[in-house]
Amino acid sequence: MKESWKIETQAIQGGYSPEATQPRILPIIQSTTFKYDSAEHVAKLFDLDAADHMYSRISNPTTAGFEGKIALMEGGVAALATSAGQAASTLAILNICRSGQHVVAASTLYGGTYSLFANTLPKMGIEVTFIDPNASAEQIKAAFRAETRALFAETIGNPGLNILDFEKFAAVAKAKQVPLIIDNTFATPFLCRPLEHGANIVVHSATKYIDGHATSVGGVIVDGGNFDWSNGRFPELTEPDPSYHGLRYVEKFGPLAYIVKARVQLMRDLGTCPAPMNSFLFNLGLETLPLRMERHSENALKLARFLAQHPKVSWVNYPGLENHPSYQLAKRYLPKGCSGVLTFGIKGGVESGAKFMENCRLVALVVHVGDARSCTLHPASTTHRQLTEQQQSASGVTPDLIRISVGIEHIDDIIADVDQALLNS
Ligand code: PLP
């Protein structure tokens, strides 16, 4: 029944259902361990014959509340929360890729994910080929190898703000018999549900809109339960796992095989679990996610339109604007809005960009996106200042680029602040 609720209802009522006399609100179970009455019960837990909580690295009741809710909202079968968005992407890949195997990924990824794929995964023997998301299906297929085990992309690219052509990517993944893994951080399930467009696994940096108030770093993996792991390419899911007395994940857990393996094998061994307090805050954040995403999107579109006619602005990048290259894809996949992040070019280059940030009063200079407060960053004079201009432009950062994560304050106040900061820059 919860599956048929509207997402606004799922956000409030999903995940945690108290019995009579239990707390109305998902409690913070700040406990590493759980008590049992029999050795047999504990043995069953270790053999994965019982699903109760055992140790908070592997599962925790507060975290389970958050996981259940986000899985419901994304339309997946189950979820695994992690200590950061980076941990979610790492586990999502490591769960199906080993040394000697390969991933194809869109080149327009968040810088941290790009670095994970370009530098750290190769050190573990996993190579990643980056492709232009605008390339044709045939060109993307050409990047695949016999050892390729996943196709990875973002719904809304960070910071390029290009919208993914799900139809094309899902068709390529299907033809190549690998899962399509989507980072849905910027869109959130309120604006787009990638599993409905052919994705198989969804990851999030919960640090952004899911938390929504910039209190906690975290991530989550949602399993669509819709990929055939027994197609001969994923023996780690179909063949015996020696670390569980020869258990076979697909045989024992069916559509939950991927997410159960990620939890009981990788989370057990790597330990990138969230603190219960953070899971509590992510669950609380989800309750207002639909309302916030509506306002973020509305405010960002209004600010984008304002900037588009401003004399100090040379260009504006927001997929909700009719002249944006992704506008048609945005209408198709993000009909409720294009989220809260936009970029624009300030006339006067690096110097004006730095001045703009200093001139802002309400829109704070913060290295973050996706929380209730508006914030801004001028990458050329901050995050990307060590790079040459050439390196900056290869990563999509021009000297004049300003990024604003538009918050949910009143739009008149946001516009007034941006206007005065621009005019004085
Ligand atoms: N994915 C996207 C799209 C992001 O923007 C970020 C962080 O900014 C991450 C993943 C990484 O998440 P975290 O900072 O929670 O590790």
Residues whose N, C-alpha, C, O or C-beta is under 5 A from the ligand:
A	BS01	PLP	A84 G85 Q86 Y110 G112 N158 D183 T185 S205 A206 T207 G218
